[in-house]
C-alpha cells in the first residue's frame, strides 16, 4: 500500500498522506501541503511536507489537476 494516496475526482484530485493524515484537494499544481519533485520523463516523486513521506507516481496521475485548471 502506498504511503500517499491519489484519489481522482471529476474536477481534480484528493491527496492523502496515510502516515500523518495530511490532506489536500488541489485545483492547480500550486500545492501547499505536498510537493512534486524528481521529475523524469514519465514519473515524479510526490512528497508530504508534513512528515516527508514520499511515493513515486506516474505523471499521467496528475492530469486531473491540468484538466481542472483548464475548465
C-alpha positions as CSV (number, residue, x, y, z in Angstrom):
1,X,0.0,0.0,0.0
2,X,1.3,3.4,-0.9
3,X,2.0,6.0,1.8
4,X,0.4,8.8,-0.2
5,X,-2.9,8.1,-2.0
6,X,-4.2,10.0,-5.0
7,X,-8.0,9.8,-5.5
8,X,-9.2,11.1,-8.8
9,X,-12.3,13.2,-8.9
10,X,-14.3,14.9,-11.6
11,X,-12.6,18.3,-11.0
12,X,-9.2,17.4,-9.7
13,X,-7.6,15.1,-7.1
14,X,-7.6,14.4,-3.4
15,X,-4.1,13.8,-2.0
16,X,-4.0,11.9,1.4
17,X,-0.9,11.0,3.3
18,X,-1.6,7.8,5.2
19,X,1.3,8.3,7.5
20,X,0.3,11.6,9.1
21,X,-3.2,12.3,7.8
22,X,-2.2,15.4,5.7
23,X,-4.8,16.0,3.0
24,X,-5.2,18.4,0.1
25,X,-7.7,18.9,-2.8
26,X,-5.6,20.9,-5.3
27,X,-7.1,22.5,-8.4
28,X,-3.8,23.7,-9.7
29,X,-0.2,22.4,-9.5
30,X,0.5,25.0,-6.7
31,X,0.4,22.5,-3.9
32,X,0.5,23.8,-0.3
33,X,0.9,20.5,1.7
34,X,2.6,18.3,-0.9
35,X,5.5,18.8,-3.3
36,X,6.2,17.2,-6.7
37,X,9.9,16.6,-7.1
38,X,12.3,14.4,-9.0
39,X,10.6,14.7,-12.4
40,X,11.7,12.3,-15.1
41,X,10.1,11.6,-18.4
42,X,7.3,9.5,-17.1
43,X,7.4,9.6,-13.3
44,X,7.7,12.0,-10.4
45,X,8.1,11.8,-6.6
46,X,5.2,13.2,-4.5
47,X,6.3,14.2,-1.0
48,X,4.2,15.1,2.0
49,X,5.6,18.4,3.5
50,X,4.4,17.5,7.0
51,X,6.1,14.1,7.6
52,X,8.3,13.9,4.4
53,X,6.8,10.6,3.3
54,X,7.2,10.1,-0.4
55,X,5.8,7.9,-3.2
56,X,6.8,7.6,-6.9
57,X,3.8,8.3,-9.3
58,X,3.3,8.3,-13.0
59,X,2.9,11.8,-14.4
60,X,-0.4,10.9,-16.0
61,X,-1.9,10.7,-12.5
62,X,-1.6,14.5,-12.2
63,X,-3.7,15.0,-15.4
64,X,-6.9,15.8,-13.5
65,X,-5.2,18.9,-12.0
66,X,-4.4,20.1,-15.5
67,X,-7.9,19.4,-16.7
68,X,-9.5,21.2,-13.7
69,X,-7.2,24.2,-14.3
70,X,-8.3,24.4,-17.9
71,X,-12.0,24.3,-17.0
